[in-house]
Amino acid sequence: MVKIIQWIRKSKSSMKLTDKCFDKVKKNCLKFIKSQETKADKFKNKERMIKSFLIPLCFWISKKADKKRPYFVGLAGGQGTGKTTISSLIKIILIKYFKLKVFRISIDDFYKTRKERLSLSNRIHPILLTRGVPGTHDIKMMLNFFRKVKSKKFKKLKLPTFNKAIDDRFKKKYWYNLNDKPDVIIFEGWCVGAKSEKNNSLKKTINSMEKAKDQKQIWRKYVNQQLKSEYKNLYSQLNCLIYLKAKSKQFKKLKLPTFNKATDDRFNKKYWYELKDKPDVIIFEGWCVGAKSEKINTLKKTINSMEKAKDHNQIWRKYVNQQLKSKYKNLYSQLNCLIYLKAKNFSLLQKWRLKQERKLWLKNRTSSNMKIMSRGDVINFMQTYQRITQNMFRNMPKYASIILNLNSNHQIKSAVYRSK
C-alpha cells in the first residue's frame, strides 16, 4: 500500500508538471496543428494527444539528453501516420519548455538524386528508380552528418532537403543550414529502425508489384541486404527509437452477447450489447477469470456430493481442467492485469449466491418461462463451481495483480497490490 501512495503522489506531481508544460506550449502547438489542418481533415483530440502522450515523451527525452553530445531520436511510422506532425510538435515542446536546441530532419531528405537512382536501376533492378526503400538513400552522406554533428569541434553544416514534386533534391541554396550544435536530433522516416528479414521469407510475393516485376527476387534481396548491412550500421547510431504504430484495422461496431440467467440462455440479438467506439479500458469479469488448471492427480479425489454421484470416471473434471489448461489459458493471457475479490470461504459464497437468486426471483416473478433456482438448486449448482473456486482461494493470491479481501458483510476489508 505504501508503494501505491508513493505512486499516487508521484502521479499528482507529474500531472502538475504536465499542466505547467502544456500552458507554456499550448499556443505554439495548436498553431502548428492548425497549419496542417484542412476543412475536410481536422485533428481530433489534439489537446489530449499533447498532454497525455507528447509532453510525457518530451520529459523522457529531456532526461536522456546530454548537452555535451547530441541525443539522436529515431522516429518511425508507416506512410500517413503523422511522422512530420508528431516530430514537429516534439520539437516545439523541447524548444519552448525545455530550452533545448533541436534539429529535425527526415531520412527522405537523404534520397539519392534521380540521376543516381537511374544508374542504380540500370545496374541492379529497374524498381530502384522509385525512391523510398533501403538502397535509395545516400548512406555515406547520413553517416557523415552523424559523425560531424557528434564532433567536439562542431562546424556549420549544410544538409540536403528533398523535393518530392520533382522527385529530386532541391538546389543547394535551399538546403538546411545547421549553424549550432543541437542537443537533440529527431531523425524521422518510414523505415527508420527497420531490420532485415530472413532470406527464405523473401520467396513469397506479397503484392502484384512483386509478382509482376520482381519474379527473381533481385529487388527484394538487394533491399534486404541493404537493411542487413549499411542501414543496420546507420540505425545503430540512434540513442532511442519511437514507433508510430497505425491501427491494423479500423475499429468497427460490435454486437456482444448478454446472458439471461432467468431463462438460462442468451437474450435475443436485439438485446445484445452494442460497442460503438473503441474503449480505452475493458473490464472483463467472471467467477473463473484468471483461474489456472490443476495437476491431474488432484482430480482423482471427489470434493462434494455432485462429483461423487455424477462424475465417477472423472470425465467432467478432466474435460473442464483441460479447457483451463488450453483455451482458457490462451484467453486469460490477453489480460493486462487481474483483480481478485477474495471471500473468506466457499460457504460464504453460497450464502451470497442465494441472495442473488432471491433478487432475481423478485425481479422476474411476474414473468413466465423463468428458470429461477430453489435453495437446493443453488447449492447443487454451486458444487460445479466449487473445485475451481477453492483452487483459486489457494493460488490466485500468488499471481493476481490486486487482491481485494472481503469480510463477512460483503465489504472490502483490505487490498494487496503486487509489485510485479
C-alpha positions in Angstrom: 0.0 0.0 0.0 2.9 2.3 0.7 4.1 1.9 -2.9 0.7 2.8 -4.2 0.5 6.0 -2.0 4.0 7.0 -3.3 2.9 6.3 -6.9 -0.3 8.5 -6.4 1.9 11.3 -5.0 4.3 11.0 -7.9 1.4 10.9 -10.4 0.0 14.2 -8.9 3.4 15.8 -9.1 3.7 14.6 -12.7 0.3 16.0 -13.6 1.2 19.4 -12.2 4.4 19.4 -14.4 2.4 18.3 -17.4 -0.2 21.1 -16.9 2.6 23.7 -16.5 4.3 22.5 -19.7 1.0 22.4 -21.6 0.2 26.0 -20.6 3.6 27.0 -21.9 3.5 25.2 -25.3 -0.3 25.1 -26.0 -0.4 28.2 -28.2 2.5 27.2 -30.4 1.4 23.5 -30.7 -2.2 24.4 -31.6 -1.0 27.0 -34.1 1.2 24.4 -35.8 -1.6 21.8 -35.8 -4.0 24.4 -37.4 -1.5 25.0 -40.2 -1.7 21.3 -41.0 -5.5 21.0 -41.0 -7.8 21.4 -43.9 -11.6 22.0 -43.8 -12.2 18.3 -44.6 -9.5 16.9 -42.4 -9.4 18.2 -38.8 -7.2 16.8 -36.0 -9.2 15.1 -33.2 -8.4 15.1 -29.5 -5.3 17.3 -30.2 -5.1 18.7 -26.6 -5.3 15.1 -25.2 -2.6 14.0 -27.6 -0.3 16.7 -26.4 -0.9 16.4 -22.7 -1.2 12.6 -22.4 1.5 11.5 -24.8 3.8 14.1 -26.3 4.6 16.1 -23.2 5.4 12.9 -21.1 7.5 11.8 -24.1 9.4 15.1 -24.1 10.1 14.8 -20.3 11.6 11.4 -21.0 13.7 12.7 -23.9 14.9 15.7 -21.8 16.1 13.5 -19.0 18.1 11.4 -21.5 19.6 14.3 -23.4 23.2 15.2 -22.7 24.2 18.6 -23.8 27.7 17.5 -24.4 26.7 15.2 -27.3 23.5 15.3 -29.4 20.8 12.8 -28.4 19.6 11.0 -31.5 15.9 10.2 -31.6 14.7 7.9 -34.3 11.0 8.3 -35.2 9.4 5.7 -37.5 6.0 5.0 -38.8 4.2 4.0 -42.0 3.1 6.4 -44.6 0.5 8.8 -43.4 0.9 8.1 -39.7 1.8 11.7 -38.9 5.6 11.5 -38.5 6.2 15.1 -39.7 3.4 16.4 -37.4 4.5 14.4 -34.3 8.2 15.2 -34.8 7.4 18.9 -35.3 5.3 19.0 -32.1 8.0 17.2 -30.1 10.5 19.8 -31.4 8.2 22.7 -30.4 7.8 21.3 -26.8 11.5 20.6 -26.4 12.5 24.1 -27.5 9.7 26.1 -25.9 9.6 24.4 -22.4 12.8 22.5 -22.0 15.0 25.1 -23.7 16.8 22.5 -25.8 18.4 23.0 -29.2 16.5 20.7 -31.6 17.1 19.8 -35.2 14.6 17.7 -37.1 15.4 16.0 -40.4 13.8 13.2 -42.4 15.5 10.2 -44.0 13.6 11.3 -47.1 15.9 14.3 -47.4 18.8 12.0 -48.0 17.4 10.2 -51.0 19.9 9.7 -53.8 19.5 12.1 -56.7 17.3 11.0 -59.6 20.4 10.6 -61.7 22.0 8.3 -59.1 18.8 6.2 -58.8 18.6 5.9 -62.5 22.1 4.5 -62.6 21.2 2.1 -59.7 18.1 0.9 -61.6 20.2 0.1 -64.7 22.8 -1.7 -62.7 20.7 -3.6 -60.1 16.9 -3.6 -60.8 14.5 -1.1 -62.6 12.3 -0.7 -59.4 15.3 1.1 -57.7 14.5 4.2 -59.7 11.5 4.5 -57.4 12.6 6.3 -54.2 11.7 5.0 -50.7 13.2 1.6 -50.0 16.6 1.0 -48.3 19.2 1.3 -51.0 17.7 4.5 -52.4 19.2 6.8 -49.7 22.7 8.3 -49.6 24.1 6.3 -46.6 27.5 7.9 -46.8 26.0 11.4 -46.5 23.9 10.4 -43.5 26.8 8.8 -41.7 29.0 11.8 -42.4 26.3 14.0 -40.9 26.1 11.8 -37.8 29.8 11.9 -37.4 30.2 15.6 -37.9 27.4 16.6 -35.5 29.0 14.5 -32.8 32.4 16.1 -33.2 33.7 18.1 -30.3 34.7 20.9 -32.7 31.3 21.5 -34.4 31.3 23.3 -37.7 28.3 24.7 -39.6 26.6 22.1 -41.8 24.5 22.2 -44.9 22.2 19.3 -45.2 20.0 18.3 -48.2 16.3 18.7 -48.5 14.3 16.7 -51.0 11.6 18.0 -53.4 9.0 15.3 -53.9 7.3 17.4 -56.5 10.2 16.9 -58.9 11.5 13.6 -57.4 14.9 15.1 -56.8 16.9 17.2 -54.3 16.4 20.9 -54.1 19.3 23.1 -55.2 22.0 23.7 -52.5 20.8 27.2 -51.8 17.6 25.7 -50.4 19.3 23.2 -48.2 19.1 23.2 -44.3 21.7 25.3 -42.5 22.7 23.8 -39.2 24.6 26.7 -37.6 24.7 25.4 -33.9 25.3 22.0 -32.4 21.9 20.6 -31.4 21.1 19.0 -28.1 18.5 16.7 -29.7 18.3 15.4 -33.3 15.0 14.0 -34.5 15.6 11.6 -37.4 12.3 10.5 -38.9 11.2 8.3 -41.7 9.0 5.3 -42.6 11.8 2.7 -42.5 13.9 4.2 -39.7 15.0 1.4 -37.4 13.7 -1.4 -39.7 15.5 -4.7 -39.6 16.2 -7.2 -42.4 14.1 -10.4 -43.0 15.3 -13.9 -43.2 16.1 -14.8 -46.8 13.5 -17.6 -47.0 10.7 -15.2 -46.2 11.5 -13.2 -49.3 10.5 -16.0 -51.6 6.8 -15.5 -51.3 5.4 -12.4 -53.1 3.1 -10.2 -51.0 1.6 -8.0 -53.8 1.0 -7.7 -57.5 4.1 -5.4 -58.0 6.5 -8.0 -56.6 4.7 -10.8 -58.5 5.0 -8.9 -61.9 8.2 -7.0 -61.6 10.5 -9.0 -59.2 10.0 -12.6 -60.1 13.6 -13.5 -59.4 13.7 -11.7 -56.0 16.6 -9.4 -57.2 15.0 -6.2 -55.9 13.8 -7.8 -52.6 17.2 -9.4 -51.9 19.0 -6.2 -52.7 16.8 -4.1 -50.4 17.0 -6.7 -47.6 20.8 -6.8 -47.9 20.9 -3.1 -47.5 19.0 -3.3 -44.3 21.2 -6.1 -43.1 24.4 -4.1 -43.6 24.6 -0.4 -44.3 21.2 0.6 -42.7 21.9 -1.6 -39.6 25.2 0.4 -39.1 23.3 3.7 -39.6 20.5 2.9 -37.2 23.0 1.7 -34.5 23.9 5.4 -34.1 20.4 6.2 -32.7 20.0 6.7 -29.0 16.3 5.7 -29.0 13.6 4.8 -31.4 9.9 5.9 -31.3 7.5 4.0 -33.4 4.1 5.3 -34.6 2.0 2.2 -35.0 -1.1 2.5 -37.1 -4.2 0.5 -36.3 -4.1 -2.7 -38.1 -7.8 -2.3 -38.9 -10.3 0.4 -38.5 -12.5 -0.2 -35.5 -15.9 -1.5 -36.4 -19.0 -1.6 -34.2 -19.5 -4.8 -32.3 -22.5 -6.6 -31.0 -21.7 -8.8 -28.0 -24.0 -11.4 -26.3 -25.7 -10.9 -23.0 -27.0 -13.8 -20.9 -30.3 -14.1 -19.3 -29.9 -16.1 -16.1 -33.7 -16.1 -15.6 -34.1 -18.2 -18.8 -30.7 -19.9 -18.6 -30.0 -18.8 -22.2 -28.7 -15.8 -24.2 -31.0 -12.9 -24.8 -32.3 -12.3 -28.4 -29.7 -10.4 -30.5 -31.8 -7.2 -30.4 -30.9 -7.0 -26.6 -27.2 -7.6 -27.1 -24.5 -5.0 -26.1 -23.6 -2.5 -28.8 -19.9 -1.4 -28.7 -19.8 1.6 -31.0 -16.5 3.1 -30.0 -13.1 1.6 -29.3 -12.8 1.6 -25.5 -9.7 2.7 -23.6 -10.3 0.2 -20.7 -12.1 -3.1 -20.8 -13.2 -4.7 -17.6 -13.7 -8.4 -18.1 -15.3 -10.0 -15.1 -16.3 -13.5 -14.1 -16.1 -16.1 -11.3 -13.3 -18.1 -13.0 -11.5 -15.3 -14.8 -7.7 -15.9 -14.4 -8.2 -19.4 -13.0 -5.5 -22.0 -13.7 -5.7 -25.7 -14.2 -4.9 -28.3 -11.5 -2.5 -31.2 -11.6 -4.1 -34.3 -13.0 -3.6 -36.4 -9.8 -5.6 -33.9 -7.7 -8.7 -34.5 -9.8 -9.0 -38.1 -8.5 -10.4 -37.2 -5.1 -14.0 -36.0 -5.2 -14.7 -32.8 -3.2 -18.5 -32.8 -3.0 -21.6 -35.0 -3.4 -22.2 -33.9 -7.0 -18.8 -35.1 -8.2 -19.2 -38.3 -6.2 -22.6 -39.1 -7.7 -22.3 -37.8 -11.2 -18.6 -37.9 -12.2 -17.4 -41.4 -11.2 -14.9 -41.6 -14.1 -13.6 -38.1 -13.8 -14.7 -37.3 -17.4 -16.3 -34.0 -16.5 -13.4 -32.9 -14.2 -10.8 -33.8 -16.7 -12.6 -32.0 -19.5 -13.0 -28.8 -17.5 -9.4 -28.9 -16.4 -8.1 -29.4 -19.9 -10.2 -26.4 -21.0 -8.4 -24.3 -18.4 -5.1 -25.7 -19.4 -5.5 -24.8 -23.1 -8.2 -22.5 -24.4 -8.8 -20.5 -21.3 -5.1 -20.1 -20.6 -4.7 -18.6 -24.0 -7.8 -16.3 -23.4 -6.5 -15.1 -20.0 -3.1 -14.4 -21.4 -4.6 -11.4 -23.2 -5.4 -9.6 -19.9 -3.1 -6.8 -18.8 -3.9 -7.2 -15.1 -6.0 -9.3 -12.8 -8.1 -8.2 -9.8 -9.3 -10.9 -7.4 -12.2 -10.5 -4.9 -11.3 -12.9 -2.2 -14.0 -14.2 0.1 -13.3 -16.0 3.4 -14.6 -19.4 2.3 -16.9 -21.2 -0.1 -19.8 -21.4 2.4 -19.9 -17.6 2.4 -20.1 -17.6 -1.4 -23.1 -19.9 -1.3 -24.8 -17.6 1.1 -24.3 -14.6 -1.2 -25.3 -16.6 -4.3 -28.6 -17.5 -2.6 -29.2 -13.7 -2.0 -28.6 -13.1 -5.7 -31.1 -15.7 -6.7 -33.7 -14.2 -4.4 -33.2 -10.8 -6.0 -33.6 -12.5 -9.5 -36.8 -14.1 -8.4 -38.3 -10.8 -7.1 -37.3 -9.1 -10.3 -38.9 -11.7 -12.6 -41.7 -13.2 -10.5 -44.4 -12.0 -12.9 -42.7 -13.4 -16.0 -43.4 -16.8 -17.4 -40.9 -19.4 -18.5 -38.4 -18.3 -15.9 -35.8 -20.8 -14.6 -35.3 -19.4 -11.1 -33.5 -21.8 -8.9 -34.6 -23.0 -5.4 -32.3 -23.1 -2.5 -31.4 -26.8 -3.2 -30.9 -26.0 -6.9 -28.4 -23.2 -6.0 -26.4 -25.5 -3.6 -26.2 -28.2 -6.3 -25.4 -25.7 -9.0 -22.6 -24.2 -7.0 -21.0 -27.6 -6.5 -20.0 -27.4 -10.2 -18.0 -24.2 -9.3 -16.5 -25.5 -6.0 -13.4 -27.2 -7.3 -12.1 -24.3 -9.3 -13.2 -21.7 -6.7 -11.3 -23.5 -3.9 -8.3 -23.8 -6.2 -8.5 -20.0 -6.8 -8.6 -19.4 -3.0 -5.3 -21.2 -2.7 -3.5 -20.0 -5.8 -4.9 -16.7 -7.1 -3.3 -14.5 -4.4 0.1 -15.8 -5.7 -0.3 -14.2 -9.2 -3.3 -11.7 -9.2 -2.2 -8.1 -9.6 -4.5 -6.8 -6.9 -6.3 -8.9 -4.2 -9.3 -7.3 -2.5 -10.1 -9.2 0.7 -13.8 -9.2 1.5 -15.3 -9.6 5.0 -18.5 -11.5 6.0 -20.6 -8.4 5.3 -19.6 -8.3 1.6 -17.3 -5.3 2.1 -13.7 -4.7 1.1 -11.6 -5.3 4.3 -8.2 -4.8 2.8 -6.3 -4.5 -0.5 -3.0 -6.1 -1.5 -1.1 -4.7 -4.5 1.6 -6.9 -6.1 4.7 -5.0 -7.0 5.2 -7.0 -10.2 
